[in-house]
Amino acid sequence: MTRRFQSQRRALGRLVVASLAGLLTLSAPVQAQENGVYRFSPVNLYGIELTASYWNPIIDYVSTKSGVKLQLKIGRTSADTTAYVLANEVEFVFSNHLFSPERDHLGWKVFGRRATAPIRSQIVVLAESPITRLEQLVNEAVAFPGPEGTVTYKFSYAHLLNQKIPVQVVFAGNMDGAFAQLASGKVKAAGTQSQLSAGWSKREGKTLRVLWESDPLNDLALMASKSVAAKDLAAVSKAFLEMGRDPVGQKVLTSVSELVKLPPTTVFVPATGADYTGYRNFYQTAPASLR
């Protein structure tokens, strides 16, 4: 058994244990609080293994530092993970899926975000592709991570609709899956966002050509459900936001940032709902099918 395979099994094993434990408290945020455990669901920006490898060390640190136990709970796809959130099965999220008008009233509170460069929705092709203009994608297959992908799908697909460029939509489950479809030639282009396309290019050694990109937006938000006790939210927020100033926390962030090819200085900073006005503005003019 190779060292890489052993590492993959350990990462997946931790995820399975966390997911099974989460299922034992299905749709019961109050019970989670009584048991001293809150479920944390980050959007599936990467494949399941990479998502778990990035977030498990972070939530282990935050749990230890805050004294509030967090447990990773993610689904097979980003849509599955968001379904947990909408069913009140989790209490903390890292997401940009909650800023539509109907979800804005669910009571989720923004308390932080990653201090990254602004992200932009993109439509990309491989650098060697003969496609150089969006108009060449008419009736072609284009991959997206899934129907819940706010910047990666809704923003990019809305632009195609507004430009009257019909395409065959292919949902790949997560962004890595969409890039795999693109790299294999099964689709001609992919809807993505700048941070993820840059990270994938570095990890895979492949160059992408950007056909279109949106105005800048803030990275995903750390958010808490209204069911989280005020003292627990304060403790968890403090642990996230001070992580970069603690030598142990900084070491964790440097290590996991390397996995997804983020800058090693990527830390969490305070944020409020006002930092996500760009998302809310999108829904005011988006096609009805994407709201």
C-alpha positions in Angstrom: 0.0 0.0 0.0 1.5 3.3 -1.1 2.0 6.2 1.3 -0.3 8.4 -0.8 -3.1 5.7 -0.7 -2.7 5.4 3.1 -3.0 9.2 3.4 -6.1 9.2 1.2 -7.7 6.5 3.3 -7.0 8.4 6.5 -8.5 11.6 5.2 -11.6 9.8 3.9 -11.9 7.8 7.1 -12.1 11.0 9.1 -14.7 12.4 6.8 -16.9 9.3 7.0 -16.7 9.3 10.8 -17.7 12.9 10.9 -20.5 12.4 8.4 -21.9 9.4 10.2 -21.8 11.3 13.5 -23.6 14.2 11.8 -26.4 11.9 10.7 -27.0 10.8 14.2 -28.1 14.4 15.0 -30.1 14.8 11.8 -32.1 18.1 11.7 -31.5 18.7 15.4 -29.5 21.8 16.1 -30.7 22.0 19.7 -29.6 18.4 20.4 -26.2 19.3 18.8 -25.8 22.1 21.3 -26.8 19.9 24.2 -24.2 17.3 23.2 -21.5 20.0 23.0 -21.1 19.6 19.2 -21.8 22.0 16.3 -21.8 20.8 12.7 -19.7 22.9 10.3 -20.4 22.7 6.5 -18.1 24.4 4.0 -19.2 24.5 0.4 -17.5 21.7 -1.7 -15.1 23.9 -3.5 -12.9 20.9 -4.2 -13.2 17.1 -4.3 -14.3 15.4 -1.1 -10.8 14.3 -0.1 -9.2 17.7 -0.6 -12.1 19.5 1.1 -11.7 17.3 4.1 -7.9 17.7 4.1 -8.2 21.5 4.0 -10.9 21.9 6.7 -10.3 19.2 9.2 -7.1 20.7 10.6 -8.7 24.1 10.7 -11.8 23.0 12.7 -9.6 20.8 15.0 -7.6 24.0 15.8 -10.7 26.1 16.3 -12.4 23.5 18.4 -9.3 23.2 20.7 -8.8 27.0 20.9 -12.4 28.0 21.5 -13.5 25.1 23.7 -16.5 24.6 21.3 -16.5 21.3 19.5 -17.0 21.6 15.7 -17.5 18.6 13.5 -17.1 18.6 9.7 -20.3 17.7 7.8 -20.2 17.8 4.0 -22.2 16.0 1.3 -21.1 14.3 -1.8 -21.8 17.4 -3.9 -22.0 21.1 -3.1 -25.8 20.9 -3.6 -26.0 18.1 -1.0 -24.0 20.2 1.5 -26.3 23.2 1.0 -29.3 20.9 1.4 -28.0 20.1 5.0 -27.8 23.8 5.6 -31.3 24.5 4.4 -32.7 21.6 6.5 -31.2 23.1 9.7 -28.8 20.2 10.1 -25.7 22.3 10.6 -24.9 25.4 12.7 -21.8 26.9 11.0 -21.0 27.3 7.3 -18.4 28.6 4.9 -20.7 29.6 2.0 -22.0 32.1 -0.5 -25.2 30.2 -1.1 -27.3 32.1 1.5 -27.6 35.6 0.0 -30.6 35.1 -2.3 -33.8 37.0 -1.1 -35.5 33.9 0.2 -32.4 32.6 2.1 -31.4 36.1 3.4 -34.3 35.8 5.8 -33.2 32.5 7.4 -31.2 34.3 10.1 -27.6 33.3 9.2 -25.0 35.8 10.5 -21.8 36.6 8.7 -18.8 36.9 11.1 -15.8 36.3 9.0 -14.2 35.5 5.6 -10.8 34.5 4.2 -8.5 37.4 3.5 -8.0 36.5 -0.2 -7.9 38.6 -3.3 -11.4 39.2 -4.7 -12.8 36.4 -6.7 -14.4 36.7 -10.1 -16.8 34.4 -11.9 -15.2 33.0 -15.0 -15.9 31.0 -18.1 -12.7 29.2 -19.1 -11.3 26.8 -21.7 -7.9 25.0 -21.9 -5.1 27.2 -23.2 -4.7 25.0 -26.3 -8.4 25.1 -27.1 -9.4 26.6 -30.5 -12.2 28.4 -28.7 -11.4 32.0 -28.2 -14.8 33.7 -27.9 -17.9 32.9 -26.0 -20.0 32.8 -29.2 -18.1 29.6 -30.2 -19.7 27.8 -27.2 -23.2 27.8 -28.8 -24.8 24.4 -28.2 -21.6 23.0 -26.8 -21.2 21.2 -23.5 -20.1 23.4 -20.6 -19.3 22.0 -17.1 -20.3 23.6 -13.8 -19.9 22.2 -10.3 -23.6 22.1 -9.6 -26.9 24.1 -9.5 -25.9 25.6 -6.1 -22.6 27.1 -7.3 -23.3 30.8 -6.8 -20.2 32.3 -8.5 -19.1 29.2 -10.4 -22.5 28.5 -12.0 -25.2 31.1 -11.4 -23.0 34.1 -12.2 -21.4 32.5 -15.3 -24.5 30.8 -16.7 -26.5 34.0 -16.2 -23.9 35.8 -18.4 -24.3 33.2 -21.1 -28.1 33.5 -20.9 -27.9 37.3 -21.1 -25.7 37.0 -24.1 -28.1 34.6 -25.7 -25.5 31.8 -25.9 -27.3 28.5 -25.4 -25.1 25.7 -24.0 -25.5 22.1 -22.8 -25.2 22.4 -19.0 -23.2 19.5 -17.4 -23.1 19.4 -13.6 -20.0 17.7 -12.3 -20.7 17.7 -8.5 -17.8 20.0 -7.5 -15.3 22.2 -9.2 -12.5 19.6 -9.5 -15.0 17.4 -11.2 -15.9 20.1 -13.7 -12.2 20.7 -14.4 -11.7 16.9 -14.9 -14.4 17.0 -17.6 -12.7 19.9 -19.2 -9.3 18.3 -19.2 -10.6 15.1 -20.6 -12.3 16.8 -23.5 -15.8 15.8 -22.5 -16.8 19.4 -22.3 -15.6 22.5 -24.2 -15.5 25.0 -21.4 -16.2 25.3 -17.6 -17.9 27.9 -15.4 -15.6 28.6 -12.4 -14.2 31.4 -10.3 -10.7 32.9 -10.4 -9.4 31.5 -7.1 -10.3 28.0 -8.0 -9.1 28.1 -11.6 -5.7 29.5 -10.4 -5.4 26.8 -7.7 -6.3 24.0 -10.1 -3.8 25.3 -12.7 -1.0 25.2 -10.1 -2.0 21.8 -8.8 -2.4 20.2 -12.2 0.2 22.1 -14.2 -2.4 23.1 -16.8 -3.0 26.5 -18.3 -6.5 28.0 -18.8 -7.8 30.7 -21.1 -10.4 33.0 -19.6 -13.1 33.9 -22.1 -15.1 36.0 -19.6 -15.0 37.1 -16.0 -17.2 39.1 -13.7 -16.7 42.1 -11.5 -14.8 41.3 -8.2 -16.6 39.7 -5.2 -15.5 38.8 -1.7 -14.5 35.2 -0.9 -17.0 32.9 0.8 -18.4 33.9 4.2 -18.0 32.2 7.6 -21.6 32.2 9.0 -23.4 31.0 12.1 -27.0 29.9 12.5 -29.3 31.8 14.8 -29.5 28.6 16.9 -25.8 29.1 18.0 -25.5 30.3 21.6 -24.0 33.8 21.7 -21.1 32.8 23.9 -20.2 29.9 21.6 -20.4 32.1 18.5 -18.1 34.6 20.3 -15.6 31.9 21.1 -15.6 30.3 17.7 -15.4 33.7 15.9 -12.4 34.7 18.1 -10.6 31.4 17.3 -11.1 31.8 13.6 -10.2 35.5 13.4 -7.1 35.2 15.7 -5.8 32.0 14.1 -3.3 33.9 11.9 -1.8 35.6 14.9 -1.1 32.4 16.8 2.0 30.5 15.8 0.2 27.2 16.0 -2.8 28.5 14.0 -0.5 30.1 11.4 1.3 26.8 10.9 -2.0 25.1 10.3 -3.1 27.7 7.8 0.2 27.6 6.0 0.0 23.8 5.6 -3.6 23.6 4.4 -3.2 26.7 2.1 -0.4 24.8 0.3 -2.8 21.9 -0.4 -5.2 24.1 -2.3 -2.6 26.5 -3.6 -3.7 29.6 -1.7 -1.0 32.1 -0.5 0.6 30.8 2.8 -0.5 34.0 4.5 -4.2 33.4 3.9 -6.0 34.0 7.2 -9.5 34.7 8.4 -10.7 38.3 8.9 -13.8 39.9 10.3 -16.7 40.4 7.9 -20.4 41.4 8.0 -23.3 40.9 5.7 -22.5 44.3 4.1 -19.4 42.7 2.5 -21.7 40.6 0.3 -23.8 43.3 -1.3 -22.4 42.2 -4.7 -24.1 38.8 -4.3 -27.4 40.4 -3.3 -27.3 42.8 -6.2 -26.9 39.8 -8.6 -30.2 38.3 -7.5 -32.0 41.6 -8.4 -31.4 41.1 -12.1 -30.6 37.4 -12.4 -32.8 35.2 -14.6 -35.7 33.8 -12.6 -34.4 30.2 -13.0 -31.2 31.2 -11.1 -32.7 33.1 -8.1 
